[in-house]
Amino acid sequence: MKRITLSLLFSLVFTALAVAGNYGTDHYALGEFKLAQKWFENNLNQQPAEAHYYLGELAWKEGNYDAARSHFDQGLAADALYPFNMVGKGKTLLKSNPKEAEILFKAALKKNKKNAALQLAIVEAYKENGMKEAADKQLVAARKTGKNTSTLYIYEGDQILAGDSETKVGDAASQFSQAIYFDPSNTVAQIKYAQVYLQTKSLDIPIETLKKVIAEHPDYTIAYRDLATAYSKKGVYPYAIENFKIYFEAADYSVNDISRFASVYYFTDQYEESMKLINEGLSKEPNHFVLNRLRMYNASKSKDTLGVEYAKAFFALRAGADEESKFIYQDDLAYATILADAGQSDAAIAVYNKVLANQDEKIDKGLVYKEMATSYSHMKEYAKAGETYQSYIEYTGLDYTEPNIFFMQGTSYYYAASSMRKDSTETGKALLKEYVTRADSAFANTCRLSPDSYVGYMWRGNVNALLEPQPTEGLAKPYYETAVSIILKKVEDGDELTASYKSQLLRCYQYMSVYYFMNDDKENATLYSNKVLEINPNEAVSKAILEEYKNQETAKK
């Protein structure tokens, strides 16, 4: 990932000041500035010098320089020897009174020459005032002083992440690893190490690192949040939910945290729980991009009648610079689903076609075809659904298409064919045969890819039976026979004779009994009629067949 969040840029030096149990400095170190501000505001009476220093830094970052200066002054009033407030105040004077600023820096370092964190704070003071040469000179001193401390390596890791190097993730991880080496108990270093790997596919590393942090510091709430994020990225959603719950119960959480937790509920089809969190987040930030997106996505899955309204609100937002705040083609897919569910079929298809017309190579057009085919099915446009599945197959490649796609294509053409059975026109008859042929071809591929499953054979039988007003030709016969043999083999091998199995066997036996009856094969017609009645003793057709044979016997006597 080449983008860098502002929170990272603002937290470069102060990570080393975090100590176990001081959630304010920890939040600040990890770029959680809103949570840090709330913590320090609540702790002004307990730790006034430290609290005013961080509140001053937070004000500085927001461009509120008068407030920053006031906090640094109040911090010095609370403790005239607290060196970081000297640095903070000096930073505010570097441009207007550089001599006074230098006096403050020297005073801060007088009794703290080996304090690498303090030296790095001075480095940042110079940098934030555009004084690169002075910053570089101070950094040399900081590196000399802090070469055996975690402080320096955390800073170096943050600096690397703030750059544009293509290897910055690995390089930063190496620095954070060094920080842990010099201070194995430094939770901020461990969290940052884990967070770096959250940007990679090596998710076991952050999971194990964060579990270690929690084992040593079970009250360290941020670790639960990041562990939940790691599990979410890995797709282990139950563990993600478990850790998010702990974090939400034990700590102040941000709107971004809400969006992450709501996403996990969405991906586990828990739309009601997801919407509760979404509504909570939107009550705080109505224009939050990700939450508005999630609300629309939830509506597309839950068939929320307000879906169109949610979609309009989302698309009215202004896209941001970061990846999460940019419009993506999946947004259009969700919108198309909402439109289709709202009965706006033409509008839905227009949205799908808009996405397909986009030449962006990142678009998974296979996904678009699948979504589009599903919408056609919901619209009962079964032939168009089948055609769209064919577009998916051609896009993906015959040898790479999943068995369920062929199955859904087959059922689409089956229903299209079924709708033509009563059409006695030549066009209707031609379409019936065409749809049956296409369905049979799709189910043949299902059989090819899943030869041990009865499903493909069953449906080949079903669709070929559509061409026989009366089952005299036995077009479905070979497929039903294969389906029966597969089912009975599964039962013989230990499968339970379930209601589903019985239902499929019943359909096959019914067809066979009538086929043999129509072809004057009394022995087999009787055999299959009895098989039908074993499953359903009240089945009328089989009873009628047996009754007919009985009457014939009586008539002979």
C-alpha positions in Angstrom: 0.0 0.0 0.0 1.5 3.3 -1.0 -1.0 5.6 0.6 -0.2 6.9 4.1 -2.8 8.1 6.5 -2.5 11.4 8.2 -2.7 9.7 11.6 0.6 7.9 10.8 2.3 11.1 9.8 1.2 12.8 13.0 2.3 10.0 15.3 5.9 9.6 14.1 7.8 10.6 17.2 5.4 10.2 20.1 4.9 6.4 19.9 7.8 5.9 22.3 6.1 7.9 25.0 3.3 5.3 25.4 3.4 3.2 28.5 1.4 0.2 29.4 -1.8 1.2 31.0 -1.7 4.8 29.7 -4.4 4.6 27.1 -4.0 8.3 26.2 -0.4 8.0 25.1 -1.2 4.6 23.5 -4.0 6.1 21.4 -1.8 9.0 20.5 1.1 6.7 19.5 -1.1 4.7 17.2 -2.7 7.7 15.6 -6.1 7.4 17.4 -6.3 11.1 18.0 -10.0 11.5 18.8 -9.7 8.8 21.4 -6.5 10.3 22.7 -8.0 13.7 23.1 -11.0 12.4 25.0 -8.7 10.4 27.4 -6.4 13.4 28.1 -9.4 15.7 28.6 -10.7 13.3 31.2 -7.3 13.1 32.9 -6.3 16.8 33.2 -6.6 16.8 36.9 -4.6 13.6 37.5 -1.7 14.2 35.1 -2.0 17.9 34.1 1.5 18.4 32.6 1.4 15.4 30.4 -2.3 15.9 29.5 -1.7 19.5 28.5 1.3 18.5 26.4 -0.7 16.0 24.3 -3.7 18.3 24.0 -1.3 21.0 22.8 0.1 18.6 20.2 -3.4 17.7 19.1 -4.4 21.3 18.8 -1.2 22.0 16.8 -2.1 19.3 14.3 -5.5 20.8 13.7 -3.8 24.2 13.0 -5.1 25.7 16.2 -1.8 27.3 17.2 -3.1 29.6 19.9 -4.8 26.7 21.7 -1.6 24.7 21.4 0.5 27.5 22.9 -2.0 27.8 25.8 -1.9 24.1 26.6 1.9 24.1 26.6 1.9 27.1 29.0 -0.6 25.5 31.2 1.5 22.3 31.3 4.5 24.3 32.4 2.5 26.0 35.0 1.5 22.6 36.4 5.1 21.3 36.3 7.8 23.7 35.2 10.3 20.9 34.8 8.2 18.7 32.5 10.5 18.9 29.4 8.1 18.0 26.7 6.0 21.2 27.3 9.3 23.1 27.0 9.7 21.5 23.5 6.1 22.2 22.7 6.3 25.8 23.6 9.7 26.1 21.7 8.0 24.7 18.6 5.5 27.5 18.7 8.3 30.1 18.9 10.7 28.7 16.2 9.5 31.2 13.6 8.7 34.2 15.7 11.5 34.0 18.3 14.0 31.3 17.3 16.5 32.3 20.1 13.9 31.7 22.8 12.9 28.4 21.2 16.5 27.2 21.3 16.8 28.3 24.9 13.7 26.1 25.7 15.1 23.2 23.8 18.4 23.4 25.7 16.6 23.7 29.0 14.6 20.6 28.1 17.7 18.6 27.3 19.8 19.9 30.2 18.8 17.1 32.5 17.5 14.7 29.8 20.4 14.5 27.3 19.9 10.7 27.0 16.2 10.9 26.5 15.8 9.8 22.8 12.1 10.5 22.8 12.7 14.1 23.9 15.3 14.5 21.2 12.9 13.1 18.6 10.3 15.6 19.8 12.7 18.4 19.0 13.4 16.8 15.6 9.7 17.0 14.8 9.5 20.5 16.1 12.0 21.6 13.5 10.4 19.5 10.8 7.0 21.0 11.4 8.4 24.4 11.0 10.1 23.6 7.8 13.6 23.6 9.3 15.0 20.4 7.6 18.7 21.1 8.3 18.2 21.6 12.0 15.9 18.6 12.1 18.5 16.4 10.4 21.2 17.6 12.8 19.1 16.8 15.8 18.2 13.4 14.4 21.9 12.5 14.3 22.1 13.1 18.0 18.9 11.2 18.6 20.2 8.2 16.7 23.4 8.2 18.7 21.5 8.5 22.0 18.7 6.0 21.2 20.6 3.3 19.2 19.8 0.7 21.9 16.3 1.8 22.7 12.9 0.9 21.2 12.1 4.6 20.9 14.4 5.2 18.0 13.3 2.1 16.0 9.6 2.8 16.4 10.4 6.3 15.1 12.4 4.9 12.2 9.7 2.5 11.3 7.1 5.2 11.2 9.4 7.3 9.0 9.7 4.5 6.6 5.9 4.0 6.4 5.5 7.7 5.7 7.7 7.4 2.6 7.1 6.0 -0.8 9.5 3.1 -0.9 8.0 0.0 -2.5 9.6 -2.1 0.2 8.4 0.1 3.1 6.2 -2.5 4.6 9.0 -5.0 5.1 11.5 -2.3 6.0 9.2 -0.8 8.6 8.4 -4.3 10.1 12.2 -4.8 10.5 12.4 -1.6 12.5 9.5 -2.5 14.7 11.0 -5.9 15.2 14.2 -4.2 16.4 12.1 -2.1 18.8 10.6 -5.2 20.3 14.1 -6.7 20.6 15.3 -3.8 22.7 12.0 -3.7 24.7 10.0 -7.0 24.5 7.3 -5.5 26.7 6.7 -2.4 24.5 3.1 -2.9 23.5 3.0 0.0 21.1 6.0 -1.6 19.2 4.1 -4.9 19.1 0.9 -3.3 17.9 2.7 -1.4 15.2 4.5 -4.5 14.1 1.1 -6.3 13.8 -0.5 -3.4 12.0 2.2 -3.4 9.4 1.5 -7.1 8.6 -2.3 -6.3 8.5 -1.4 -4.7 5.1 -0.1 -8.0 3.8 -1.4 -11.5 3.3 0.7 -12.9 6.2 -2.2 -12.5 8.7 -1.0 -15.2 11.0 1.9 -12.9 12.1 -0.4 -10.1 13.5 -2.8 -12.6 14.9 -0.1 -14.3 17.0 1.5 -11.0 17.9 -1.7 -9.5 19.1 -2.7 -12.7 21.0 0.6 -12.4 22.8 -0.1 -8.7 23.7 -3.5 -9.7 25.1 -2.1 -12.6 27.1 0.3 -10.2 28.8 -2.0 -7.2 28.9 -5.6 -8.4 28.8 -6.8 -4.8 29.5 -5.1 -3.5 26.4 -8.2 -2.8 24.4 -6.6 -1.6 21.1 -5.1 -5.1 20.7 -8.6 -6.6 20.6 -9.7 -4.2 17.9 -6.7 -5.0 15.7 -7.0 -8.7 16.4 -10.6 -8.5 15.2 -9.4 -6.7 12.1 -6.9 -9.5 11.4 -9.5 -12.2 11.8 -11.9 -10.2 9.6 -9.3 -9.9 6.8 -8.6 -13.6 7.1 -12.3 -14.4 6.9 -12.5 -15.9 10.3 -15.6 -13.9 11.2 -16.7 -15.6 14.4 -13.4 -14.7 16.1 -13.5 -11.2 14.6 -17.0 -10.6 16.1 -15.8 -12.0 19.5 -12.9 -9.6 19.7 -14.8 -6.6 18.4 -17.4 -7.2 21.1 -14.7 -7.2 23.8 -13.2 -4.0 22.3 -16.6 -2.2 22.1 -17.6 -3.2 25.6 -14.3 -2.2 27.2 -13.2 0.9 25.3 -14.1 4.1 23.6 -14.4 3.4 19.9 -14.4 5.5 16.8 -16.8 5.8 13.9 -14.2 4.0 11.8 -14.2 1.1 14.4 -18.0 1.0 14.0 -17.7 0.7 10.2 -15.2 -2.2 10.6 -17.5 -4.1 13.1 -20.6 -3.4 10.9 -18.7 -4.8 7.9 -18.1 -8.1 9.7 -21.8 -8.5 10.6 -22.6 -7.7 6.9 -20.2 -10.4 5.6 -21.8 -12.9 8.0 -25.3 -12.0 6.7 -26.3 -10.5 10.1 -27.9 -7.5 8.5 -29.9 -6.5 11.5 -26.9 -6.3 13.8 -24.9 -4.5 11.0 -27.6 -1.9 10.6 -27.7 -1.2 14.4 -24.0 -0.3 14.2 -24.4 1.6 11.0 -27.2 3.8 12.4 -25.1 4.5 15.5 -22.2 5.5 13.4 -24.3 7.7 11.0 -25.9 9.5 14.0 -22.4 10.7 14.8 -21.1 11.2 11.2 -24.0 11.3 8.8 -21.7 11.6 5.7 -19.3 8.8 6.7 -18.5 7.3 3.3 -18.0 3.6 4.3 -21.1 3.5 6.6 -23.3 5.0 3.9 -21.9 2.3 1.5 -22.5 -0.4 4.1 -26.1 0.8 4.6 -26.7 0.5 0.9 -25.0 -2.9 0.7 -27.2 -4.2 3.6 -30.3 -3.0 1.9 -29.3 -4.8 -1.3 -29.1 -8.1 0.7 -32.1 -7.6 3.1 -34.4 -6.2 0.5 -34.9 -3.1 2.6 -37.6 -0.9 1.1 -35.5 2.2 1.8 -32.7 0.8 -0.4 -33.2 3.3 -3.2 -33.2 6.2 -0.7 -30.0 4.8 0.9 -28.4 4.4 -2.5 -29.2 8.0 -3.5 -27.7 9.3 -0.3 -24.5 7.3 -0.8 -24.0 8.4 -4.4 -24.6 12.0 -3.4 -21.4 11.9 -1.3 -18.1 13.3 -2.4 -15.4 10.6 -2.9 -12.3 11.0 -0.8 -8.6 10.5 -1.5 -8.1 7.2 0.3 -9.1 3.9 -1.2 -12.0 3.2 1.2 -13.6 6.6 0.2 -13.6 6.0 -3.5 -16.5 4.7 -5.6 -16.1 1.2 -6.8 -18.0 -1.0 -9.3 -19.4 -3.1 -6.4 -21.3 0.0 -5.4 -23.1 -0.1 -8.8 -23.8 -3.8 -8.4 -25.5 -3.2 -5.0 -27.5 -0.4 -6.5 -28.6 -2.5 -9.5 -29.8 -5.2 -7.1 -31.8 -2.6 -5.1 -33.3 -1.2 -8.3 -34.3 -4.7 -9.4 -35.9 -5.5 -6.0 -37.8 -2.2 -6.2 -39.3 -3.2 -9.6 -37.1 -0.8 -11.6 -35.8 -3.6 -13.8 -34.8 -1.5 -16.8 -32.8 0.9 -14.6 -31.1 -2.1 -12.9 -30.0 -3.6 -16.2 -28.8 -0.2 -17.4 -26.5 0.0 -14.3 -25.1 -3.5 -15.1 -24.5 -2.6 -18.7 -22.8 0.6 -17.5 -20.3 -1.4 -15.4 -19.7 -3.9 -18.3 -19.0 -1.0 -20.6 -16.2 0.2 -18.3 -12.8 -0.8 -19.6 -11.1 -0.8 -16.2 -9.2 -4.1 -16.0 -9.7 -4.2 -12.2 -13.4 -4.9 -12.7 -14.4 -8.5 -12.2 -16.8 -8.8 -15.1 -17.5 -12.4 -14.1 -19.0 -11.1 -10.9 -21.1 -8.6 -12.9 -22.5 -11.2 -15.2 -23.4 -13.4 -12.2 -25.2 -10.5 -10.4 -26.9 -9.6 -13.7 -28.1 -13.1 -14.3 -29.5 -13.3 -10.8 -31.4 -10.1 -11.4 -32.8 -11.5 -14.6 -34.0 -14.6 -12.8 -35.7 -12.5 -10.1 -37.4 -10.6 -12.9 -38.5 -13.9 -14.4 -36.5 -13.1 -17.6 -35.2 -16.7 -17.6 -33.9 -16.8 -21.1 -31.9 -13.6 -20.6 -30.6 -15.1 -17.3 -29.3 -18.1 -19.3 -27.7 -15.9 -21.9 -26.0 -13.9 -19.2 -24.6 -17.0 -17.6 -23.3 -17.9 -21.0 -21.5 -14.6 -21.1 -20.0 -15.4 -17.7 -18.8 -18.8 -19.0 -17.2 -17.3 -22.1 -15.5 -14.6 -19.9 -14.2 -17.1 -17.4 -13.5 -20.0 -19.8 -15.3 -23.3 -20.0 -12.6 -25.2 -18.1 -12.6 -22.7 -15.2 -16.4 -22.3 -14.8 -17.8 -23.6 -11.5 -20.3 -26.5 -11.6 -23.0 -24.3 -9.9 -22.9 -21.8 -12.8 -23.7 -24.5 -15.3 -26.5 -25.6 -12.9 -28.0 -22.1 -12.6 -27.7 -21.7 -16.4 -29.5 -25.0 -16.8 -32.3 -24.1 -14.4 -32.7 -20.7 -16.1 -33.2 -22.3 -19.5 -35.5 -24.9 -17.9 -37.8 -22.3 -16.6 -37.6 -20.5 -19.9 -38.6 -23.7 -21.7 -41.4 -24.4 -19.2 -43.0 -21.0 -20.0 -43.2 -22.1 -23.7 -45.0 -25.4 -23.3 -48.4 -24.0 -23.9 -47.3 -21.9 -26.9 -48.6 -23.9 -29.9 -47.2 -21.5 -32.5 -44.2 -22.5 -34.6 -42.1 -19.9 -32.9 -43.1 -21.2 -29.5 -42.3 -24.7 -30.4 -38.9 -23.7 -31.8 -38.1 -21.7 -28.7 -39.1 -24.6 -26.5 -36.8 -27.0 -28.3 -34.0 -24.4 -28.3 -34.3 -23.7 -24.5 -34.4 -27.4 -23.7 -31.3 -28.0 -25.8 -29.4 -25.2 -24.0 -30.6 -26.4 -20.6 -29.6 -30.0 -21.4 -26.1 -28.8 -22.5 -25.7 -26.9 -19.3 -26.8 -29.8 -17.1 -24.4 -32.1 -19.1 -21.6 -29.9 -18.0 -22.9 -30.2 -14.4 -22.7 -34.0 -14.8 -19.2 -33.7 -16.3 -17.9 -31.7 -13.4 -19.8 -33.6 -10.7 -20.2 -37.1 -12.0 -21.0 -38.6 -8.5 -23.9 -36.2 -7.9 -27.4 -37.2 -9.0 -28.4 -33.5 -9.4 -27.2 -32.9 -13.0 -28.7 -36.2 -14.2 -32.0 -35.4 -12.4 -32.3 -32.1 -14.2 -31.4 -33.5 -17.6 -34.3 -35.8 -17.1 -36.6 -33.0 -16.0 -35.7 -30.8 -18.9 -36.0 -33.5 -21.6 -39.3 -34.5 -20.2 -40.6 -31.1 -21.3 -40.5 -32.3 -24.9 -42.9 -35.1 -24.1 -46.5 -34.2 -23.5 -46.8 -38.0 -22.7 -43.6 -39.9 -21.8 -43.8 -42.3 -24.7 -40.3 -41.7 -26.1 -38.4 -42.0 -22.9 -36.3 -38.9 -23.5 -35.8 -38.5 -19.8 -35.4 -42.2 -19.0 -31.6 -42.7 -19.2 -31.0 -39.6 -17.0 -33.6 -40.6 -14.4 -32.1 -44.2 -14.3 -28.7 -42.8 -13.6 -30.0 -40.4 -10.9 -31.7 -43.4 -9.2 -28.6 -45.5 -9.3 -26.5 -42.8 -7.8 -29.0 -42.1 -5.0 -29.4 -45.8 -4.1 -25.7 -46.2 -4.1 -25.3 -43.4 -1.6 -28.0 -44.9 0.6 -26.3 -48.3 0.3 -23.0 -46.7 1.4 -24.5 -45.3 4.5 -26.4 -42.1 3.6 -29.8 -41.6 5.2 -32.8 -42.0 2.9 -33.8 -38.4 3.4 -37.0 -36.7 2.4 -35.1 -35.0 -0.4 -33.8 -38.4 -1.7 -37.3 -39.8 -1.5 -38.7 -36.9 -3.4 -36.2 -37.4 -6.3 -36.8 -41.1 -6.4 -40.5 -40.6 -6.4 -40.3 -38.3 -9.5 -38.1 -40.8 -11.3 -40.3 -43.8 -10.5 -43.5 -41.8 -11.5 -42.0 -41.1 -14.9 -40.8 -44.7 -15.4 -44.2 -46.2 -14.4 -46.1 -44.0 -16.9 -43.4 -44.6 -19.6 -43.7 -48.3 -19.3 -47.5 -48.2 -19.1 -47.7 -46.1 -22.2 -45.4 -48.6 -24.0 -47.4 -51.7 -22.8 -44.7 -53.1 -20.6 -46.8 -54.4 -17.8 -44.0 -56.0 -15.8 -41.9 -52.8 -15.5 -45.0 -50.5 -15.2 -46.1 -52.6 -12.2 -42.6 -52.7 -10.7 -42.3 -48.9 -10.8 -45.9 -48.2 -9.7 -45.2 -50.3 -6.6 -42.0 -48.3 -6.0 -44.0 -45.1 -6.2 -46.6 -46.4 -3.7 -43.8 -47.5 -1.3 -42.9 -43.8 -1.0 -46.3 -42.3 -1.4 -49.2 -44.8 -0.8 -51.8 -42.3 -2.0 -50.2 -41.4 -5.4 -53.2 -41.5 -7.7 -51.5 -42.3 -11.1 -49.7 -45.4 -9.9 -52.8 -46.7 -8.1 -54.7 -46.1 -11.4 -52.1 -48.1 -13.4 -52.3 -51.0 -11.0 -56.1 -50.8 -10.9 -56.1 -50.9 -14.7 -54.0 -54.1 -14.8 -56.2 -55.6 -12.1 -59.3 -54.9 -14.2 -57.7 -56.4 -17.2 -57.0 -59.6 -15.3 -60.6 -59.7 -14.1 -61.9 -59.2 -17.6 -59.9 -62.2 -18.8 -61.6 -64.4 -16.3 
